[in-house]
Amino acid sequence: MTTAKALSLLPESFAEYDDLKALLDEGSRWFDTRSVASVEISDRRFELFVASVGSKDPRAPAVGFFGGIHGLERIGTRLVLEYMRSLISRLEWDEILMRQLESIRIYCVPICNPGGMWAATRANPNGVDLMRNAPQDADERVPPLAGGQRLGPWLPWYRGRRDAPMEVEAAALLKLVESELASRPLSFALDCHSGYGWSDSIWFPYARTRKLMPHLPEMYMLKTMFERAHPHHGYAFEPQSHQYLLHGDLWDCAYDRAPAENVFLPMTLELGSWLWIKKNPRQLFSRQGMFNPVKAHRTARVLRRHANLLEFLTRAAFASQRWLPQGGGRQQLLDHAIEHWYRAASV
């Protein structure tokens, strides 16, 4: 854990938090903004802000964009902030966007772990990895430490004590998802991360088991539409269990708690940081550089590259009546999805 002396030397705030507050002020004409939790650390207080815009109909499709669950992974936060900036600019003139927002609602939570981002740690100020903090355990063995551990916060990937309440940030995120996304007939969530890897990935449940998620046909249809619209996207789009299993995944927990009659599709965008390190190996000597592009032009390239994905999800929510599988077609999609993701993977 970060020592009190080290915390006292840190600045009052951090760039991403200041940027978010400026955007909330600039977009106050359109965004509904509220704090769903607050974190106090070393005499400083940070709010977990949620900004939303669009239809007030509680049954309208919704999309949530999340970032900064791991405090070191600032590029995910920058991606959501850049999307908010684009929305604010376009709401001045974009008639198509305004018509879209009459039928859908968009939620943006760019900094889910403000205390960790301020302190430049992966975990929150209590040393807990929020993406290992949900109560469920994996069905099978998980990678040592990385799959989630309860030994203590002095080691990475700490889940928290077994019988302790969830961390305030994780509990607030799950409550928000439950009340504003999963309660609707259709909703998506995209959680933006970065981590070791040579390519960018889109992962979906499950992380705790190799079993099929109940909405596999809908996820396969979404993947198919995205690939047809952006055939050179370059993402590996797959269940997270294809990579590794883990305990306490927040999105597994949120998905399993969603009403069975609703279609809630959570996804994690995992940006491959080895792509940036390969071009600038000196980044290995910086904790920030292991998870984020350091050069300004590479950061700008990342922000441009992934904008298509965020825009696609809002359009898919808007046009859901045209593509959501029904009847016998849904069974066909399930067969294709199993063949693509599970039988092909076992060959």
Residue pairs with C-beta under 8 A, 6 or more apart in sequence:
1 126
1 127
1 153
1 154
2 119
2 121
2 125
4 42
7 41
7 42
7 119
8 42
10 42
10 118
10 119
12 44
13 44
13 118
14 117
14 118
16 68
16 74
16 77
16 78
16 81
16 110
16 111
16 117
17 46
17 111
17 114
17 117
17 118
19 81
20 49
20 81
20 110
20 111
21 49
23 51
23 81
23 84
23 85
23 88
24 31
24 33
24 49
24 51
26 88
27 51
27 53
27 84
27 87
27 88
27 91
29 91
30 53
30 87
30 88
30 91
31 51
31 52
31 53
31 84
32 51
32 52
32 53
33 49
33 50
33 51
33 52
34 49
34 50
35 47
35 48
35 49
35 50
36 48
36 49
36 50
36 172
36 173
36 175
36 176
37 47
37 48
37 168
37 169
37 171
37 172
38 45
38 46
38 47
38 48
38 168
39 45
39 46
39 47
39 48
39 114
39 115
39 124
39 125
39 168
39 169
40 46
41 115
41 118
41 119
41 125
44 118
46 111
46 114
46 115
46 118
47 114
48 109
48 111
48 112
48 114
48 169
48 172
48 173
49 109
49 110
49 111
50 107
50 108
50 109
50 176
51 84
51 107
51 108
51 109
52 105
52 106
52 107
52 108
52 180
53 87
53 91
53 101
53 105
53 106
54 60
54 62
54 100
54 101
54 102
54 103
54 104
54 105
54 106
55 101
55 102
55 103
55 104
55 105
56 105
57 105
58 183
58 184
59 184
59 185
60 103
60 104
60 105
60 184
61 103
61 104
61 105
61 184
61 185
61 186
61 187
61 317
61 318
61 320
62 104
62 105
62 106
62 107
62 180
62 181
62 184
62 186
62 187
62 188
62 317
63 104
63 105
63 106
63 107
63 187
63 188
63 189
63 190
63 313
63 314
63 317
64 106
64 107
64 108
64 109
64 176
64 177
64 180
64 181
64 187
64 188
64 189
64 190
65 80
65 83
65 106
65 107
65 108
65 109
65 110
65 189
65 190
65 192
65 310
66 80
66 109
66 110
66 112
66 173
66 189
66 190
66 191
66 192
67 73
67 76
67 77
67 78
67 79
67 80
67 81
67 109
67 110
67 111
67 112
67 191
67 192
68 74
68 76
68 77
68 80
68 110
68 111
68 112
68 113
68 114
68 116
68 117
69 76
69 112
69 113
69 130
69 131
69 173
69 191
69 193
69 250
70 113
70 116
70 122
70 123
70 129
70 130
70 131
70 193
70 291
71 113
71 115
71 116
71 117
71 118
71 119
71 120
71 121
71 122
71 123
71 124
72 116
72 117
72 120
72 121
72 122
72 287
72 288
72 290
72 291
72 292
73 122
73 192
73 193
73 194
73 195
73 291
73 292
74 117
74 288
74 291
74 292
75 192
75 194
75 271
75 291
75 292
75 293
75 299
75 302
76 191
76 192
76 193
76 194
76 269
76 271
77 110
77 111
77 117
77 192
78 299
78 303
79 192
79 269
79 302
79 303
79 306
79 310
80 108
80 109
80 110
80 192
81 110
82 303
82 307
83 108
83 307
83 310
84 108
84 110
86 307
87 97
87 106
90 97
91 97
91 98
100 314
100 315
100 318
103 318
104 314
104 317
104 318
105 180
106 314
107 176
107 180
107 181
109 173
109 176
111 117
112 130
112 169
112 173
113 124
113 130
113 169
115 124
115 125
115 169
116 122
116 123
116 124
116 125
116 130
119 125
120 287
120 288
121 127
122 129
122 156
123 129
123 130
123 153
123 156
123 158
124 130
124 167
124 169
126 153
126 160
126 167
127 152
127 153
127 154
127 158
128 153
128 158
128 159
128 160
128 167
128 170
129 148
129 156
129 157
129 158
129 159
130 167
130 169
130 170
130 173
130 250
131 246
131 248
131 249
131 250
132 148
132 157
132 158
132 159
132 246
132 247
132 248
132 249
133 159
133 160
133 166
133 167
133 170
133 248
133 250
134 166
134 170
134 174
134 248
134 249
134 250
134 252
134 253
135 166
135 248
135 253
136 208
136 247
136 248
136 249
136 252
136 253
136 256
137 208
137 247
137 248
138 147
138 148
138 207
138 208
138 209
138 245
138 246
138 247
139 208
139 209
139 210
139 211
139 245
140 209
140 210
140 245
141 147
141 245
142 148
142 244
142 245
142 246
142 247
143 244
143 245
143 246
145 155
145 156
145 157
146 156
146 157
146 244
146 246
147 157
147 244
147 245
147 246
147 247
148 157
148 159
148 246
148 247
148 248
149 155
149 157
149 158
149 159
150 158
150 159
150 160
150 161
150 162
151 158
152 158
159 247
159 248
160 166
160 167
165 171
166 174
170 250
173 250
174 250
174 253
174 254
174 257
177 189
177 254
177 266
178 254
178 257
178 258
181 187
181 188
181 189
181 264
182 254
182 255
182 257
182 258
182 259
182 262
182 264
183 259
183 262
184 262
184 264
185 261
185 262
185 263
186 262
186 263
186 264
186 317
186 320
186 324
187 262
187 263
187 264
187 265
187 317
188 222
188 264
188 265
188 266
188 267
188 313
188 316
188 317
189 251
189 254
189 264
189 265
189 266
189 267
190 267
190 268
190 269
190 309
190 310
190 313
191 251
191 266
191 267
191 268
191 269
192 269
192 271
192 306
193 268
193 269
193 270
193 271
194 270
194 271
194 272
194 273
194 291
194 292
195 270
195 271
195 272
195 273
195 291
196 272
196 273
196 274
196 290
197 270
197 271
197 272
197 273
197 274
198 272
198 274
198 275
198 278
199 234
199 235
199 236
199 272
199 275
200 234
200 235
200 236
200 269
200 270
200 271
200 272
200 275
200 306
201 235
201 236
201 237
201 238
201 243
201 268
201 269
201 270
201 272
202 223
202 235
202 236
202 237
202 238
202 267
202 268
202 269
202 270
202 309
203 238
203 239
203 240
203 243
203 267
203 268
203 270
204 213
204 219
204 238
204 239
204 240
204 265
204 266
204 267
204 268
205 213
205 239
205 240
205 249
205 251
205 252
205 255
205 266
206 213
206 239
206 240
206 241
206 249
206 252
206 255
207 240
207 241
207 244
207 245
207 246
207 249
207 251
207 252
208 241
208 245
208 246
208 247
208 249
208 252
209 241
209 245
210 239
210 241
210 245
212 338
212 342
213 219
213 239
213 255
214 260
215 263
215 264
215 265
216 334
216 337
216 338
216 341
217 325
217 330
217 331
217 333
217 334
217 337
218 263
218 265
218 324
218 325
218 333
219 265
219 337
220 333
220 334
220 336
220 337
220 340
220 341
221 323
221 324
221 325
221 333
222 265
222 316
223 237
225 312
225 316
225 323
226 233
226 237
226 309
226 312
226 316
227 233
227 237
229 312
230 308
230 309
230 312
233 308
233 309
235 309
238 341
238 345
239 341
240 246
240 249
240 268
242 341
242 345
251 266
251 268
254 264
254 266
255 264
255 266
258 264
263 324
269 306
269 309
271 302
271 306
273 290
273 291
273 292
276 283
276 289
276 292
276 293
276 294
276 295
276 298
277 283
277 284
277 289
277 290
279 298
280 289
280 294
280 295
280 298
282 289
283 289
283 290
283 294
284 290
286 294
288 294
292 299
293 299
293 301
293 302
316 323
325 333
